[in-house]
Structure formats: structure tokens, C-alpha cells
């Protein structure tokens, strides 16, 4: 790195006044331009801040018999103006495509080669630097080894430290694999590894007559160099010197020409087309897989050509789909959605197998569900959206929800978004699934995107999605279901915050599919809704990280609740009215509750009216409720949030006998309305409720003990009003929006300004 700094100082112009090294060449610049030994091609695109240094390093060479051909590929910055300052040097020529349009790297390199006059062609990328003796050393090799066709050298990376660390192992592997001198390389042996022995265009020099007959139609524009190298190395040895003659500039992977991470997913198709060009036959297993796909009832070649023909770039439709298309959202037919299949089955979320191939080989036997393309609702991000968010002028925070149902975790996240917006943040919400909460979100004026395939798009390096993520200052991952996304966001510089709402059951399910300990180190902070939720996360966190408490807030709706016409009883019958809100599932404790009614005497049971309100998620639970023989039960179906809020004032007690529920929002809402709650010890609310004072706490999963608590509710019905007032104090101490906003401000720091 010290040498690079000295090099940049030395390139200030003084060095070019000194005499040039004359080994094998001539020092007169006019003669050199007419008959150069070496043509140096510099492909330029939007690197105005670097290309001056690049040209200085070229013109500072100790060897002088060369020409410099700069081809600008439609730059939109000041690149052409910078290059123009060097045209006073007779060795430098500038070319552009007709009309100054952008044609891509393949056409740019090809134009440079066509305009070159030298016997050898060297390439220098417009952000890299050369050692002053780069050409001198290569010319010595040319004169010593007359038949050499392609020469490469060792490189020294500099720039972004994280990018350097990512590449240093690759550079060491190259140096260890190549001997100094000629290397006959078996290119077919390395096709699975996708190994490029020449890390950058700036390290290679090639005899021009070798370049002339080559195919320049690389399927991946950024890999034109490797596309050419494989053709050359089929018939020529690679001459290698371990001297570090090239300084390879490393950039943040989201910026610049060197940021090729979004191209990595294209490697399989690239190698297949390169092999086809070189006459290398696909493996037997690949040929079998292609035949299997071709015979599938869900493969429609005409559909594929119609929708994705512009992406083929020389590949056949089936070939494109097998190697690349499924990674880029290209479906084999209207009857089969790749992303939906991959997202639905957690065991496939590593993205290692073509989804239709998996279905034909295994999924069909296992009777796995498939999804038609019209079944997948998506609200995608556009380039205009990205620009608008980037120019908001406020602190941009992205909130990621696993769904938009009317349940606790999405509701808690929406309330966080509301206080963030009120405090000056520009909030944006991404959900992995559509849902009934969309209408409320739109009414609040919150920007919403529904990206059901975010996991697979991140896994395969979707460039636009990465650009979208890069405009945010902070990203909040809500619930365990969203945290695997963070592993593919390691390059995103935003503060990453995890907010956990799960208990034992969710951890058990997620841990069966993922190693959760892989994800938590990527977070800057991990929060949970209370100690109960934190207790399950702690074992997955690295030793230097702790789970911090962040209780959600809910707005005080007591005065706005009004009356509710969902229930017809007016309360004059003297019965105790119980409300059991929550999705109809086993986890919510419905089976335990229904069994507990058996342990109540008919007299006590007859003094209750129980209202059940929730979405019918589990058909078996729904059936049990509808077939329950006790007349005290009333099933109200799924209520929207406003309907539920209007119901709380009409009841006396709220039930939450969950088997596992970290901080049920229905209990918090009940306490807001001064209603005592009956909760189990497997809820986060139990840590806040005082048994017999603000509610009742029962052991989870025990119908007999739940029945005992219900009997206490009946016996102590005259105390319910006083207990409700105590419950209200819990809400005021921990769950108001004012308290929540102060907590959120601390998380996001000074980016939030009170409005």
C-alpha cells in the first residue's frame, strides 16, 4: 500500500520527463505511434475519479513503444473530459461507439482490439494501476520466449479492505496453482470450480493474432475476459510471472465495475455456453436432467420464448432455464412458479437445485404442492421507488415483516412504523406476503412493497434489490422468519436490527430448517418483546451479544372504541362475559380451553358467556369449536382490528391460555381497556401480571387448572373491576405509544427528530 502511494506521487508528471527504457523498442513517440509493439486498451465507463490515475500509470512506463486506445462506453460522468486532457500525448487515442451510446464491455473491448496496431494487446481497467516496469517486464518475456501467446502476472489488491479480504484467498490460490513460466492448463477440469486463473484484465497481455478469430459474444458482459481466456487457453500455454506488476483496485461490492457479485449466479450458464463453444460435452447427469425437464408437463418452451426470449443471449430456452433462468425469476410455464415452490418448502431455501427438477425427481413422489404464477401476489420495487427513497432527505428505515395478517407481530411492527414516522423517519415496509393489513397501511401513507420471493432474489444476487437495500440507514427484521434474509445482506452497510416475538414452538420449527446461530452475528442489535422471548434466543447468540428488551407500544383506543354490535347480549343477564381472541390454532390453547369447560359444573359454566374471535387457521380446531355442545360459546369469526377494539369494553375478562405466546398483543389491548386477563406461564404477559391482582396465571397445558382459574373468575366477579384498573396500570407503565416512541428514538439515534 505504501508503494501505491509513492507510485501516485511519482506519476505527477515528472517521471515522464525522464528517458525511457529502450529494450526491444524505440523511444521516439511519433515512430512508436506508427508502429507500436504493444497496444494498451482501456475500457472506460463512469470512472472519472480514477481513470486519470490509470492513464498516468500507463504513460509513466519505463518502456515506450506502445499506444493507448481508450474506448469510452457511453459514460455519463466526466470520464470523456478527463480522457481528453491526455490526447495531447500522441500515443493516446479516444474512441466511442456511434452516438456515444453504451454497448457494454464486450463491444467496447472488441472495438479497442479492432483499432489496435500493435503485435501484442495489453488491457488495463480504468480504475487499476500498473507498476512503472509492467511493460518492460512483459517485453523481456516476449523477447526471451518467442512463441508466448498470453502472459499474466501476480497482482496487488488495494482499496476497500472488506473486498480485499474477500479476494485474498483467491489470489493466493492462483499464485499457488501456477508455475513461473509456461503453464498448460486443463480448462475442462476446472469448469465446476469456475476458476479464472487471471483475476483482472489489467494483468494480461495477449498476442494480437490470437485474438482475431475469437468469439466475443460472452453471455455475461462483465466476464468477457474469462470468455476469451478459455478460448485462448485451449490451444496456448499461459506464461505466468509472480511479480506484482498490477495494482487491482477493490470496491465496495455494491458499486463500480469491479462489483460483480450480482453476476455470480450466472456462472453455470456461462460455463455451459463456454464449454459448448469449446466442444466440451456436458456431463451425463446434466444431460439426464435436461431430458427430465424437457419431458415435464410443466415445461412450456413457447411460453419461455415469449416471456424470456430477450434474455437468452445465445442459449437455448431449456438450457437457459436449467442453468440460470430459475435463479432470475423465469418460470418454466404459467402453471409452475419457481420462487413460490422454493419459498414454500424451507428445506429448499438454500437454492441449490432447480425447483422444477426437484419436483420431477422428488417432489412429485412426495406429493408436494405446486403454484401457478397467477397465485403469487407481488408489489415489486422499481428504479423510481429507489430514487425517491434515496432523495427523501430523512433517515430511511426499512421494516421487514413476514406477513400482513391481523396478528400480533405484524401489528407490533406497524405501531413501530407509526412512531418512527411521527418522529421524523422515512419508513418503508416490505412484507414477504400480502394480507388484510394492506388497507390500513395505505391509509397511514406508508410505502409498502410485497416481495414474497425476497429470499431467493437475495440468494441469487438480484442487483436492483441490493440497490434498494443500500439506500436505507437501518433495517428492522421482524420475527424469526425474516432473519435468514440477513445472511445475504452482509454487504449492505445499514444498521441491522432484529426484533423477536417468538417462543419455544417457533424456535423448534425454524431450528429444524436453519442453523439460527449463523444469522445472529450479522445483526448490530437483537431485541425481544420481553424475557420469555429472550430466553429462547440467548443460546443462538454469539458470546459478545445479548438480547435487549423492547416492548411494543399500542395506541390508547379507550375513548375511541365506542359500542360494538357484534354481540347482541346487553349484559343484563348477570353473566360473566369472557373474550378469547386469537387465531384458531393449537398453539393458542383452544383445545385446552374446550377441555377445561368439562371440569366446570353446569351451574358455573352456565354463568359464563364466552366469545371466540379469530381466523380459522386450523380446520380441526375450528370444527371442535363449532361442534362444542356447551351453549355458553359464541364463535364470532375473524374480526378486523376496529371490530375487536369495540368488543373489549363489552366483556369482563380476556382469556389467553396459550401454550406458547411471548407477548400476546390481545392481552395488552385488554389491559388497556382495564380488563383483567387469564394467561398461562408460557406467555410473556405472565411476567407483568400479578396473580389475583391484575389477572390470573395458570400453568400451560392444564385443563383442570384453567377450569379452577375460571371458577375463581366467577367467584370473585365483584373484584373484576378493581383488577381491571390494576391491569390498566401495567399498560400505562410499559405499553403506551409515548414510552414506545422514546425507546425507538434510542434505537435509531439522532436520525429521528421530533415533529
N, C-alpha and C positions, 0 to 999 in steps of 0.2 A: 504493500500500500504506500509506503514511503517513496518507493521508486516511481510510482504513478504520479505522485505529487511533483516530484522532480521533473518527470517527463513533461507534465503540463506546463511547468515554468520554462523548461528548455525549448518548448515549442513556440514560444512567444515570437519567434521570427529570426532571432539571432543565429540559430542553428543553420538556417537555410542560406546564410551568407558565407558559410564555410565551404571549403572544397568538398566534392562528393567522392565517394569511393568508386573506383573505375574498373573493378574486377569484372571482366566479361562484358562490359558495356561501354557507353560513351557518356561524357559529362556535358556535351553541348545540348542544351534543351531543345533547340529547334530541330536538330537531327533526331533526337530521341522521340519527338512527337511524330516525325515522319516514319520512323522505323523502330518502334519500341520493341524491346524483348518481352515486356510484361504489360498487360492491360489490367488495370485495377478497376473493378466495378463496384460502385457504391449505390445501393438501392436506398432511396430517400423517401420517407413518409412521416411527416409530422414530428420530426426530431430536431427542430430548430435550435433547441437549447444544447444539443450535443454534437451536431454534425460539423460545426466549426472545429471542435477539438479533434474529431475524427480526421478531417482533411489536413489539419496541422500535423497530426502524427504520420500521415502518408507523405506529405510534402517534406517532412523532416528526415526522410530515409537517407542513409549513407550511400545507397545505390541509386543511380539517377536515370537509368534507361527504362523509363516507364511512362505510361499515360494514365490519366484518371478519367473514367467515364462515370459521371453521376447521372442516374436516371431518377427523376422525381415522379412519384406515383400519385399525383394529384393532391399534394399536401395542402391543408387548409390553414396552416400556421405560417410563420415567416421563413420556412426552410429555403424556398427558392431565393429569397432576398439574401440570406446568409451565404448560400452557394455562389450566388452571382458575384460576391466580393472576391472569390477565388479565381474567377475566369480571366483575370489579368495574367495569371500564370499560364503560359502556353500549353502546359501539359494537361490542363483541366478542361473538360468539355461537359456541358449540361444538355441532357435530353429530357423531353417529356412526352407523354402519349398525346395523340391528336386531340386538341381541345382541352388539354390539361386534365383529362379525366383520370379517375382511379380505376386501374385494371387489375390490381393485385400483384403479389410478389412474383408469380410465375411469369407473367407477361413482362414485368419490369426487368427481371433477370435476363429473359430471352432477348429483349431489346438491347440491353447492355452488351451482351455477347455478340449480337449482330453488328454493332457499331465498333467493336474492338478490332485493333490492328496487330496486337502482339502475338507472339508464338505461344505464350502462356497467359492464362487468365487467373488473377487473384481476386478474391472477394473480401470486402471489408464492410461490415454492417455499420449503419450510420450513427451508431452510438458507442461503438467499440474503438479501441486504440491499438496501435502497433508499436512494438519495440523499434527504436531507430534502426536496428540492424536486421529487421524482419526480412526485407528483400535481399539484402546482402547474403544472409544465411541460406535463403532458398536458392539463390542463383549459384552459390557454391555447390549445393546438392545437384542442381541441374547439370553443371559442368563436370561434376565427378561421376554422376550416374546418368549417362546419355539417354537411356531408354525410359527414364522415370516418367510416369504419366500423371500421377496425382501425389501431392505432398501435403502432409498435415503436421501440426506441431502441438506441443503442450500449451495450455492456456492458464492464465492467472485471473480468477474471478475478482471483481470488485464492485462496490455499490451496496445494495440492500443486504444487510447481514443475514436476515432470515432466509432470503433467497440463496445466498452463498452457502449457508448451512445445508439447504436442501440439495444443492448440486455437488457439494464437495465429494461425496461418496462416489457419484457417477464419474467425476473427473479422475479420481484415484483408480477406479476400475478400468478406465480407458488406458491410463498410463501403465497399469499392471498387465493389461492384455496385449499391448503392442510392444514389439521389439524395436529398438532403434535400427532403422534401415527398412528394407522391403518386407512387407507382410502380405502373404497370400491368405485372404480371408474367405471362410466358408459362409457366404451370406445366408444360405438356406438354414444353416444350423441355428442362427440367432433370430429367426423370424418370430418365434413365440416370445422371446425376450424383448423384441422391438428395440434392439440395441444399436445405437448410432455411434460409430467409432470417432466421428468428427463432430464435436459438440457445437460448433458455431461456424457459419460461413467465413468468419474472419480468420479462420485458422487454415484455410485450404488454398492451394494453388494447383491448377489443372492445365495440361497441355490442350491448346485450343482445338486441335484436330480431333481430339477425343470427344469434345463437347458437341461438335456439329451434328452427328447423327442421332443424338439422344432424343427421347420423348420428354416434352416439357409439360405435359398435361397432368400434373400432380392432383390427386383428388382432394388433398388438403394443401391449400395455398402456402401456409406457413412452413410446410415441410418439403418445399421444392428442392432444398439442398439434399436431404436424405433420399428423395426420389431419384435425383441424379447420381448420387454416390453409389446406390445399389446397382444401377446400370453399369457404372464405370468399374466397380469392384468385381463384377462377374468375370471380367477379362483382364484386369490390371491389378498389380500389386499396389498396396498403399505404402508409400515411403513415409516413415514417421521419425520426427526428431523430438526428443524430450525437453528441448529448450523452450522456456516460456516466452514465446515471441508475440503472443496475442493477449491483450487485456480485455476480458469479456465482462461487459457491464451487466450487472444484475439489477432487475427492477422488482418492485412490488408486483406480485403476480396478477393484480387486477389492472395494471397499467402498462402501456408500452408494447413494442413489438416483441420483446422477449417474453412477455406474459402469455405463454402458450398452454396454460393449464386447461383452458376450455377446449383445446384440440385433442387432449389425451384420449378421450372416449372414441376418437376416430381412428385409433391405431389399428384395430383389427381389419377394417375395410381397407385402409391404406396398404397394409401388408399384403392383403389378398390381391388387390389390384396390381401391386408391385410384383408379386410372385407371378401373376398371370402374364405380365409384360415380359418377365424374365424366363418364362417357360417352366416355372416350378409348380408342380401339381399339388392341389390341396390334399390334406391327409385323408385317410379312409374314413375316419369318424366324421370329418367335416362333410364329405360327400354324402354320407348316410343321413346326416342331419338336414342337409339341403333337400334331399329326396323326401324325407319325412314331412318337412314344411310344405313342399310343393304339393303333396297329396292331401294335406289338411283341408277339411271342409271350411276352415276359417281363413284360408289364403285366397285372396282375390287379386290376381295380377292387374286386371284392368282398373280396379279401384285404386291400387297402389300407384299405377302410372298416372292416373287422373289427378290424384291428390299430391303426389310427391315426385312427379317426373322431373321437376326443375332441380331436385336435389341429387339426382343420380350421378352426374358427372362421370360418365363412362361405365358405371356399374350397372349390372342387370337389376331389375326390381327385386327379385328374390335374394340375390347376393347383397344388395344394399340393406334390405330388411334384416337379414340374418346377422350381418356384422355390425351395422350401425343404426339403422332406422328405428329399431325398438328403443334405443337409448335416447333418441331425439323426439319421441312422441309420435312416430309414424306407425299407424296401426295397419295390420295385415288385411283388414276388411272392416266394413261398418259393423260387423257382428262381434268383433273382438277388440277390446280396449287393453293395450299392454299395461298402461300405468295403473288402471283400476285393478287389474289382476295382481300386479306387483304390490300395490298398496294394501290390498285386502288381506293378503297372506303374509304374515310377519316373517315367516321362515324364508321368504324370497326377497326380503328388503335389502339384502346385500347386493342385489343387482348383478349376479354373476351368470345368470342364464337367461337366454331369450325366453320371454314368457309363453309364447305360443309353442315353442319347442318343449318347454317344461310341461305344458298342458298335454301335448300329444304323447309325451313319453311317460308322464307320471300323473298329471292332474286328472286326466280322463278316467284312469283306473280308480283314483281316489275320490271321484265324483265331485271335483272342485267346481265352484261356481265361476262362470264367465260373465263378462259385462259387455253389452253393446256400447258403441261410442256415444249414442244419444242419451245414455243413462248417466253420464258424467257431467255434472254441473260445474262450470268453471267461470270465474271472473278474473281474467288474466291481467298482468301488468303490461303497460305499453311504454314506449320510449317517452311519450309526452308525460305520462304519470311520473316517471323517474325524474325528468327535468323539473316538473312542477314541485315535487317534494324537495329536490336539491336546492331550489331557489326560494324556499319558504321563508328564510330569514330567521327561523326559530330553531330550537333544538328538536331534531327529528327523532322520534322514538317509535320503533316497530313493536307491536304486540302480536304474538302468535298464539292462536287458540286452536285446540284440536277439533272443536265443533262449535256450532251456534245454536245449541239446544237451550231450552229454558231451565237449565240445571245450574247447580251451584258454582262450579269452576268458571264457566263462561260468564255467568252473572258477576262474579267477583272481579274478573278481568275487565269487564265493561265498566264497572264502577271505578276501577283504577284509571281507565282511559278518560273517564269523565273528569276526575280530579286533576289528572295531568293536563288535559285541555284547558281547564279553568285556571290552572297555574301558569299558562303560557307556552306549554309544549305543543308541538305539531304531532299529534298521534296518528298512526296508521295501523289498521288492523288487518292481519292475514289469518284466515281460517282454513284448516285442512278439509273442512266440509261445510256445505251450505246448511241452513237451518232457519227455524221460525224467528230467531232473534234479529234477522237481517232488517226487518221493517223498523224496529226500534233504533238500530244502529244508524240507518239512513236518516231517521227523524232527528237524531242528535247531530247530524252533519259530520259524521266520522267517515273518513275514507276507508273503504272495505275492499279487499281482494279475497276471492275464494280460490285457493290453489291446492286442490286435492292431491296433486302429484308433485308437491314440493320436494319430497324425499328423493324421488327418482331423478328429478331435474337437477337437484344439487349433486347427487351422486355422479351424474354424468357431465357435470361442469357446464350447466346452462349459463352462457355468457350474460344474457340480459338479466337473468335472475341475480347473478352475482353483482352486476352493476346496480340493480335495485337495492340490494342489501347494503352496498357500500355507501349509500347516501345517508345512512342512519348513524346517529351518535350512540344510541343504546338499542338493544334488542331484548325483549322480555319473552321468555319461553314459559308458557302457562301449562302446567301439568306434565306428568312423566311422559305422556305420549309424544310430546313435541321435542323432548330433549335430545333424541338421536340426531335431529337436524343439525345440532351444534358441531358435530364432528366434521361435517363438510363445510363449515363456515370458519375454519381456523384462520383463513387469510383475511377475513372481514375484521376490520380494526375496531368496530363498535364495541362498547361495553356490553357484556353478555350476562344477563340476569336470569336465574331460574326461580320460578315460584311454584312450589309443590303443594298440592291439595289432596294427595292420595294417602291411603292406608295400606294395611297388610295385603289385601287381595290384589290391588293394582301392582304392587311391587312383585308379588309372586308371578303374576301374568307376564309382566314386562321382563322380569329376570329370566324367564324361560325362553325368551327370544333374543335378548341382548345382554351383553355384559355391561351393566349400568355403570360400573366403575370406570369404563373407558370414556364416558361422556362428561362427568362432573369436573375433571381437571380443566376443561375448556372454559368453564364459567368464572367470571370475576366474583360473583356473589350467588349464594344459594339461600333462598328464603323459603319458609313454610308457614302454613296457617296454623301455628300452634305447636305445642310439644309433641302431641300424638303423631302428627305427620312427620315431624323431625326425627322421631325415634326410629323410623324405618329407613330413612335416607342416610343416617350417620355412617353406617357400615360401608357404604359405597363411596364415601368421600375420601380424598387424599388426606394424609395426616395434618397438613397445614391449613385445612379448610374446615369451617364449622357452619352448621345450619343456623341461620339467623331467623328470628321470628318476625313475621309480617302478617298481622291480622288484616283481613279485608275491612272495608267500610261499606255501609249501606245507607242511603238517604232516609231521613226520618219522614215516613209517609203517614204518620198517625192522623194528622189533620186533614190530609187529602184522601184518605181511604174511603170515606162515605159509607153508604149502605151496600148490601150485597143481596141480589135477588136470586142467587144460585141456589139457596136453601129456602124452603118455604116455612119452616118452623119459626115461630116468633119468640120462643124461649119461655112461654107462659106455662109449659107443661112441667117445669121444675127439674127437668133432666139436665145432667152434666153433659155438655157438648164437647166432644173430642175431635180434633182435626189431625189426620195422618196424611201429610203431604209428601210426595216423593215418587220418583219413577217406580213403576210396579216391577220390582226385581227382588231376587232372593237377598241380595246384599242389604237392602233397606229394612229387612226384618219382618216382612209381611207374613211369612209362614209362622214365625214365632208368635206374632200378634194374634193371628187367627186361632192358633192352638191355645193361647192364653185365655181367650174368651170361654173355652170349655171349662176352665178352672174357676170361673166366676159363677156364683149361684145365680139362678134365674132372676131372683129379686134384685141383686146388684146389677147384673147385666141389663135388666130392664130399665135401670136408672141412667143409662148412657145412650146418647146418640153419637155415632162415630161416622165422620165424613172422611172419605178417602178420595184424594185428588192427585192424579199422576198419570203420566203417559204409560200405556200398556206395553212395556218393553218385553216382558216375559209372558208368553201366552199361558203357561201353566199357572203362574201367579194370578193373572187376570181371571182365568177360569175359576180358581179357588174362591176369589172374592165374589164373583158373580153368582156362584153356587152356594155361598155361605148361608146356612139355614137361619142365622140369627137376624131378627128384624131390626136390631139396633144399627145395622150397617147401611150406609148410603154411599154408593160409588158415583162421584161427580164427573169422572173422566179427566182428561187433561185440561187444566186451566191455564190461560195466559197469565202473565205476571200481574197485570192490573186486577184481574178477577180474583187471584189468590190474595192480593193485598186487601181487597174488600171483604174477604171471607174471615180474616183473622179476628176482627172486632166482634164477630157473631159467635165465637166459640169461647170455651173456658180454659182449655188446656190443649197444648200441641204435643203430639207423640213423635218420637224418633227412636224406635227400638233397633237401630241399625246394627248389623254385625260388624261393620267397619265403615266409619264415616268421620274423616279428620276434623271438619268444622262445618257441619251442615248449615247452609245459609237459611233454611226454613226455621231452624231453631233461633237464629239471630233475629230474624224478622218477627218471630213470635215474641221474643223478649222485648223487641222494640215496641210492640203493641201491648206490653205489660201482661203477657201471658206466661204462666209457668210452663215448663217443659218436662217431659218424661224422656230421659235419654239413657243409653247404655254406657258402660265404662269403656266401650270401644268407639267412642266419639270424642272429638276434641273439645266439644262443649262441656263434657263432664268435668274438665279441669277448672271450669269457670263457675259452674253451678254448685250451690251448697245444698246438699240433700235435705229435703224437708223445709228449706227456707226459700229458695227461688225455683225449686223444681224437685224432681225425683231422679235418682241414679239407680239403675238396676244392672246386674251382671248380664253381659251379652249372651244371647242364645238360650235363655232360660224362660220358657213359657210360664212356669209356676211362679217365679219371682216377679215377672212382669205383671201377672194377674194380681199378685199381692200388692204391687205398687198402684195398680188401677183401683183396687179396693180402698187403698189409702186416699186416693183422689176423691172417691165417693164419700168416705167417712169424714174427710177434712174439707169438704166442699165449701164450708163457710170461710175457710182460710185462703182460698184460691186467689181472691182479690189482693190480699196483702202479699202473698207470694209473687203475684204478678208485678207488683210495684218493686219488689226486690230484683226481679228479673230485668225490669227496665233499667235499673241502676247498672247492671252488667253491660247493657247496650251503651249507655251513656259514657261508661268508663273506658270501653275498648273498641267500639264499632261505629262511632259516628263518622260522617264524611270529613268533618273538620280534623279529627285525630288522624284519619287515614291520609288526608292531604299533606299533613306535616310529615308523616312517615315517608310518603312518596317523594316529597321535596328532598329529604335527606338522601334518598337513593340516587336521584338524578342530579344532585348537586346544584351548582349555580346556574345551570341551563334553564331553570324554571324561575320565572319572575311573576310574582303575584299580580293578578289583574284586577 
